[in-house]
Amino acid sequence: MYKSLSWIAVIFWMALIFYLSHQPAAISNELSSGITKMIVNTLDKLASQFQFNIEDLHHIVRKNAHFFAYLTLGILVLNGLRRSGVNAKQGAGVALLICILYAITDEVHQLYIPGRSGEVRDVLIDSAGTSIGIIIYFIVSRLTGWLKDKRTI
């Protein structure tokens, strides 16, 4: 049961990434601009004495979206592999490979979307997010003792 749910979560998350990547540039930009405005409004309330460059913040929001989307994907893929019985070290390598390959295909896919482009830099950001996600998975697993337990639940 948990194994199936783990892989359903992976497929759902990959589909969400695909859906967001499939949006034309204008729609994607509108979404991230809305998020940037929310952040700026919140920061203005918390620290009104500081000035924020909205364009720089918008760029940071867009790149962080890549990082955190793939951080989550790395956690989900490794969890699916572990629940499928793959050992921790092999699982980490396979999860990283799956996520990097997905990031590459995602950037190639964006080449065919109006106003979008495929960028090696984004694959590197995605890969970094995946790596941190895998590390977080191991830290949480270690803290909860799941890695020490030989069962794959």
BAFI-3210 file (N, C-alpha, C; in Angstrom, 3 decimals, decimal comma, padded with zeros to 6 digits):
// residues 153
n [1|2|3|4|5|6|7|8|9|10|11|12|13|14|15|16|17|18|19|20|21|22|23|24|25|26|27|28|29|30|31|32|33|34|35|36|37|38|39|40|41|42|43|44|45|46|47|48|49|50|51|52|53|54|55|56|57|58|59|60|61|62|63|64|65|66|67|68|69|70|71|72|73|74|75|76|77|78|79|80|81|82|83|84|85|86|87|88|89|90|91|92|93|94|95|96|97|98|99|100|101|102|103|104|105|106|107|108|109|110|111|112|113|114|115|116|117|118|119|120|121|122|123|124|125|126|127|128|129|130|131|132|133|134|135|136|137|138|139|140|141|142|143|144|145|146|147|148|149|150|151|152|153]
n.u [000,822|001,830|003,998|002,819|001,419|003,599|004,815|002,721|002,662|005,120|004,618|002,475|003,807|005,746|004,035|002,894|005,146|005,612|003,216|003,455|005,757|004,833|003,375|002,940|005,361|004,305|002,151|003,445|005,209|003,398|002,345|004,649|005,221|003,048|003,525|005,929|005,050|003,437|005,412|006,952|005,030|004,641|007,237|007,448|005,662|006,905|009,526|009,757|011,642|013,554|014,545|013,493|014,609|012,514|012,716|015,083|014,294|012,162|013,502|014,941|012,812|011,806|013,995|014,273|011,922|012,471|014,529|013,228|011,113|012,444|013,884|011,810|010,969|013,238|013,179|010,720|011,151|013,339|012,115|010,120|011,755|013,097|010,930|010,309|012,199|014,840|018,231|019,750|022,086|022,257|019,721|019,887|021,656|020,254|017,887|018,902|019,854|017,438|016,031|017,736|017,727|015,022|014,914|016,490|014,915|012,715|013,684|014,294|011,724|010,647|011,745|009,964|007,823|005,953|007,832|009,436|012,498|015,127|017,453|020,764|021,671|019,342|018,966|021,168|020,472|018,147|019,288|020,881|018,867|017,624|019,748|020,027|017,497|017,685|019,684|018,344|016,320|017,844|018,823|016,447|015,500|017,516|017,255|014,732|015,174|014,605|016,359|017,992|016,336|015,701|013,485|011,327|008,931]
n.v [-001,202|001,346|001,495|001,740|004,180|005,855|005,870|006,878|009,463|010,389|010,305|012,111|014,460|014,775|015,166|017,596|019,280|019,046|020,179|022,849|023,578|023,493|025,723|028,695|031,380|033,890|033,262|031,718|033,644|035,460|033,985|033,618|036,288|037,091|035,653|036,833|039,462|038,993|038,251|040,600|042,384|041,225|041,440|044,211|044,845|043,647|044,627|047,491|049,473|048,653|048,523|046,801|045,206|044,497|043,078|041,574|040,032|038,678|037,075|035,459|034,148|032,626|030,917|029,640|028,232|026,209|024,893|024,031|022,513|020,341|019,465|018,441|016,458|014,797|013,788|012,413|010,493|009,019|008,039|006,423|004,507|003,396|002,295|000,396|-001,443|-000,960|-000,525|001,957|003,428|002,725|003,568|006,331|007,085|006,194|007,672|010,276|010,136|009,611|011,989|013,964|013,227|013,662|016,412|017,293|016,413|017,993|020,591|020,378|019,951|022,497|023,983|023,881|025,366|028,331|031,277|030,221|028,713|026,273|025,651|025,017|025,888|025,794|023,037|022,424|023,792|022,373|019,854|020,385|020,951|018,431|016,910|018,069|017,457|014,647|014,426|015,587|013,691|011,489|012,533|012,982|010,360|009,100|010,406|009,519|006,862|005,110|004,206|002,453|000,396|-002,658|-003,361|-002,581|-001,408]
n.w [000,000|000,968|-000,722|-003,276|-002,948|-002,575|-005,112|-006,623|-005,620|-006,633|-009,415|-009,562|-008,713|-010,709|-012,866|-012,129|-012,267|-015,020|-015,993|-015,063|-016,451|-018,988|-019,406|-021,258|-021,555|-020,729|-019,013|-017,071|-016,090|-015,024|-012,894|-011,229|-010,808|-009,288|-006,946|-006,204|-005,687|-003,440|-001,600|-001,510|-000,458|002,069|003,128|003,140|005,169|007,338|007,352|006,630|006,269|004,497|001,083|-001,787|-004,698|-007,127|-009,551|-009,227|-007,041|-008,189|-010,047|-008,265|-006,993|-009,145|-009,701|-007,262|-007,259|-009,084|-007,648|-005,228|-006,220|-007,339|-005,135|-003,612|-005,423|-005,433|-002,796|-002,868|-004,928|-003,911|-001,602|-002,758|-004,010|-001,771|-000,362|-002,157|-001,746|-002,448|-001,559|000,632|-000,332|-003,090|-003,798|-003,426|-005,479|-007,765|-007,509|-007,769|-010,418|-011,846|-011,311|-012,389|-015,085|-015,581|-015,170|-017,307|-019,492|-018,991|-019,432|-022,166|-023,124|-022,598|-024,628|-026,693|-025,976|-026,212|-025,844|-023,860|-022,674|-022,777|-020,299|-019,296|-016,855|-015,302|-015,125|-013,548|-011,200|-010,564|-010,141|-007,923|-006,074|-005,989|-004,907|-002,340|-001,363|-001,224|000,703|002,873|003,159|004,057|006,484|007,955|007,966|009,413|011,867|012,610|012,729|010,685|008,656|010,004|010,527|009,041|007,606|004,828|004,909]
ca.u [000,000|002,693|004,829|001,993|001,187|004,865|005,017|001,661|003,129|006,172|003,985|001,726|004,737|006,312|002,977|002,785|006,302|005,349|002,143|003,996|006,720|004,106|002,726|003,692|006,142|003,477|001,382|004,426|005,706|002,304|002,291|005,783|005,094|002,088|004,218|006,897|004,307|003,060|006,626|007,288|004,042|004,944|008,487|007,160|005,012|007,847|010,756|009,447|012,779|014,413|014,070|013,712|014,598|011,487|013,192|016,011|013,507|011,400|014,450|015,212|011,605|011,745|015,050|013,944|010,856|013,180|015,251|012,332|010,348|013,294|014,163|010,658|011,011|014,298|012,667|009,658|011,716|014,105|011,152|009,540|012,770|013,313|009,740|010,321|013,217|016,184|019,017|019,903|023,108|021,814|018,534|020,305|022,212|019,191|016,995|019,596|019,858|016,069|015,668|018,539|017,189|013,737|015,219|016,950|013,764|011,867|014,256|014,097|010,295|010,399|012,170|008,823|006,749|006,128|008,491|010,250|013,777|015,761|018,725|021,629|021,699|018,176|019,233|022,099|019,689|017,293|020,159|021,240|017,673|017,491|020,800|019,665|016,338|018,175|020,370|017,289|015,691|018,721|018,863|015,176|015,476|018,446|016,652|013,579|015,644|014,097|017,454|018,523|015,354|015,928|012,225|011,068|007,540]
ca.v [000,000|002,528|001,525|002,292|005,594|006,558|006,062|007,789|010,813|010,733|010,573|013,357|015,595|014,935|015,734|019,004|019,954|019,098|021,157|024,196|023,816|023,566|027,029|029,702|032,295|034,957|032,698|031,361|034,893|036,020|033,215|033,953|037,703|037,133|035,172|037,883|040,573|038,577|038,302|042,012|042,949|040,694|042,058|045,623|044,892|043,221|045,432|048,558|050,368|048,122|048,611|045,548|045,252|043,506|042,216|040,599|039,121|037,836|036,074|034,539|033,328|031,657|029,908|028,851|027,307|025,037|024,212|023,360|021,486|019,160|018,999|017,590|015,280|013,918|013,109|011,474|009,370|008,172|007,350|005,349|003,456|002,733|001,493|-000,711|-002,379|-000,591|-000,089|003,409|004,007|002,573|004,404|007,729|007,237|006,024|008,840|011,423|009,925|009,803|013,408|014,726|012,933|014,346|017,844|017,493|016,314|019,153|021,746|020,146|020,187|023,932|024,550|023,849|026,163|029,744|032,195|029,517|028,212|025,241|026,180|024,121|026,441|025,286|021,629|022,434|024,180|021,222|018,804|020,796|020,736|016,983|016,460|018,512|016,650|013,321|014,599|015,790|012,383|010,688|013,119|012,672|008,909|008,796|010,906|008,691|005,485|004,256|003,569|001,364|-000,682|-003,366|-003,514|-001,526|-001,014]
ca.w [000,000|001,053|-001,924|-004,355|-002,668|-002,794|-006,552|-007,083|-005,271|-007,600|-010,715|-009,398|-008,648|-012,052|-013,698|-011,749|-012,873|-016,468|-016,212|-014,886|-017,532|-020,254|-019,509|-022,024|-020,715|-020,145|-017,900|-016,048|-015,524|-014,231|-011,649|-010,370|-010,428|-008,189|-005,751|-005,852|-005,083|-002,079|-000,782|-001,315|000,472|003,400|003,583|003,434|006,478|008,373|007,342|005,670|006,066|003,447|-000,293|-002,491|-006,155|-007,476|-010,636|-008,644|-006,217|-009,118|-010,562|-007,151|-006,824|-010,251|-009,558|-006,077|-007,636|-009,633|-006,575|-004,289|-006,938|-007,481|-003,779|-003,294|-006,291|-004,937|-001,600|-003,264|-005,697|-002,991|-000,750|-003,563|-004,178|-000,471|-000,058|-003,116|-001,320|-002,903|-000,401|000,767|-001,213|-004,472|-003,948|-003,573|-006,825|-008,760|-007,370|-008,370|-011,862|-012,347|-011,224|-013,349|-016,414|-015,698|-015,311|-018,687|-020,398|-018,707|-020,139|-023,604|-023,326|-022,589|-025,909|-027,600|-025,379|-026,609|-024,927|-022,872|-023,177|-021,977|-019,830|-018,525|-015,497|-014,584|-014,813|-012,414|-010,020|-010,278|-009,605|-006,560|-005,264|-005,801|-003,979|-000,989|-000,982|-000,845|001,991|003,883|003,363|004,909|007,829|008,620|008,177|010,501|013,102|012,963|012,871|009,627|007,926|010,807|010,442|007,781|006,887|003,842|005,154]
c.u [000,863|003,574|004,051|001,750|002,443|005,077|003,929|002,070|004,201|005,549|003,195|002,671|005,386|005,287|002,794|003,941|006,081|004,296|002,677|004,992|006,028|003,389|003,575|004,335|005,277|002,704|002,316|004,939|004,652|002,207|003,429|005,772|004,127|002,717|005,216|006,199|003,873|004,259|006,993|006,323|004,303|006,201|008,290|006,523|005,995|009,070|010,614|010,627|013,710|013,742|014,422|013,656|013,675|011,973|014,178|015,255|012,695|012,283|014,745|014,021|011,545|012,789|014,821|012,809|011,462|013,791|014,296|011,446|011,161|013,796|013,048|010,671|012,080|013,851|011,642|010,209|012,510|013,173|010,496|010,508|012,991|012,133|009,595|011,437|014,629|016,968|019,334|020,898|022,714|020,624|018,894|020,833|021,151|018,231|017,620|019,577|018,476|015,721|016,460|018,024|015,843|013,947|015,669|015,770|012,809|012,379|014,128|012,635|010,001|010,851|011,006|007,627|006,992|006,739|009,385|011,552|014,255|017,142|019,481|021,670|020,524|018,343|020,184|021,376|018,790|018,103|020,590|020,059|017,455|018,504|020,478|018,456|016,749|018,883|019,345|016,595|016,540|018,786|017,592|015,069|016,365|017,846|015,478|013,950|015,211|015,210|018,030|017,608|015,499|014,639|012,060|009,620|006,715]
c.v [001,263|002,644|002,159|003,781|006,424|006,847|006,937|009,227|011,280|011,126|011,883|014,557|015,847|015,567|017,226|019,817|020,109|020,162|022,585|024,551|024,013|024,908|027,964|030,715|033,343|034,453|032,338|032,605|035,536|035,310|033,602|035,420|037,860|036,691|036,224|039,050|040,242|038,667|039,750|042,657|042,495|041,339|043,536|045,775|044,579|044,126|046,551|049,489|049,889|048,278|047,303|045,792|044,128|042,573|041,165|039,566|038,172|036,727|035,019|033,605|032,251|030,549|029,043|027,871|026,033|024,212|023,409|022,315|020,199|018,635|018,028|016,324|014,297|013,123|012,043|010,259|008,446|007,400|006,184|004,191|002,689|001,835|000,324|-001,701|-002,078|-000,083|001,403|004,008|003,901|003,479|005,857|007,981|007,151|007,215|010,068|011,318|010,167|011,285|014,268|014,485|013,622|015,852|018,158|017,442|017,493|020,387|021,587|020,418|021,687|024,620|024,677|024,647|027,637|030,605|031,541|029,077|027,095|025,723|025,153|024,584|025,905|023,809|021,535|022,812|023,022|020,099|019,119|020,583|019,265|016,479|016,846|017,728|015,263|013,393|014,780|014,470|011,522|011,232|012,774|011,180|008,495|009,226|010,043|007,215|004,564|003,553|002,379|000,152|-001,354|-003,558|-002,350|-001,063|-001,092]
c.w [000,000|-000,179|-003,078|-004,161|-002,906|-004,272|-007,172|-006,791|-006,245|-008,940|-010,657|-009,440|-010,004|-012,989|-013,395|-012,349|-014,380|-016,780|-016,097|-015,986|-018,870|-020,433|-020,361|-021,073|-020,026|-018,929|-016,752|-015,329|-014,617|-012,879|-010,713|-009,959|-009,262|-006,878|-005,269|-005,168|-003,659|-001,141|-000,480|-000,325|001,898|003,958|003,917|004,811|007,601|008,481|006,330|005,405|004,949|002,089|-001,002|-003,995|-006,614|-008,580|-010,127|-007,821|-007,091|-009,687|-009,485|-006,932|-007,898|-010,086|-008,317|-006,355|-008,229|-008,503|-005,688|-004,955|-007,037|-006,146|-003,374|-004,137|-005,826|-003,720|-001,996|-004,012|-004,778|-002,070|-001,502|-003,745|-002,884|-000,122|-001,029|-002,811|-001,776|-001,690|-000,485|-000,226|-002,687|-004,747|-004,171|-004,980|-007,905|-008,712|-008,023|-009,892|-012,467|-012,382|-012,202|-014,768|-016,623|-015,881|-016,738|-019,651|-020,205|-019,450|-021,651|-023,957|-023,422|-023,886|-026,894|-027,082|-025,718|-025,490|-023,895|-023,513|-022,262|-021,578|-018,994|-017,070|-014,675|-014,232|-013,614|-011,118|-009,599|-009,629|-008,180|-005,621|-004,967|-004,774|-002,543|-000,486|-000,515|000,507|003,117|004,193|004,302|006,334|008,596|008,909|009,341|011,837|013,551|013,100|011,749|008,859|008,679|010,770|009,079|006,986|005,927|003,894|003,890]
res [m|y|k|s|l|s|w|i|a|v|i|f|w|m|a|l|i|f|y|l|s|h|q|p|a|a|i|s|n|e|l|s|s|g|i|t|k|m|i|v|n|t|l|d|k|l|a|s|q|f|q|f|n|i|e|d|l|h|h|i|v|r|k|n|a|h|f|f|a|y|l|t|l|g|i|l|v|l|n|g|l|r|r|s|g|v|n|a|k|q|g|a|g|v|a|l|l|i|c|i|l|y|a|i|t|d|e|v|h|q|l|y|i|p|g|r|s|g|e|v|r|d|v|l|i|d|s|a|g|t|s|i|g|i|i|i|y|f|i|v|s|r|l|t|g|w|l|k|d|k|r|t|i]
***
